[in-house]
Amino acid sequence: MTEQTAPSGAVEPKDVVEVRLPAASAYLSVLRTATAGLAARLDFTLDEIEDLRIAVDEACAMLLPTAIPGTSLTCTFELQGDALSVAVSVPTTDGVEPSRTTFAWTVLTALAGEVDSRVSGDGTVTIELIKRRAADPS
């Protein structure tokens, strides 16, 4: 567990969970389950949890076709108060970021809220999602 400074100046704990799986679609159900469990821990609504599960699945679907065979997909979850940050990474054969003009990218943005991507020097492509819990209506 790490710590972060809250706007009030108080230090809040920040939980980080990392899941590493073979870069194959057969293992994505494990990732969807982990996503739902962590979102529930932050009191996301059922609709928000389902949106996030679909977004993580979509991010993986964008990355897996170019994954280097035999490598691992890494998913890092950061629980941040009212938000869940998810970074999905995989070493790729082409080292190219996903296009931001595709339907899949539009779906990710609609489901997760904040979406970004990057490529590291070794060709690992990462898609980052940040889903914030809706404000409490009360």
Order of alpha helices (4+ residues) and beta strands (2+ residues): beta-beta-alpha-alpha-beta-beta-alpha-beta-beta
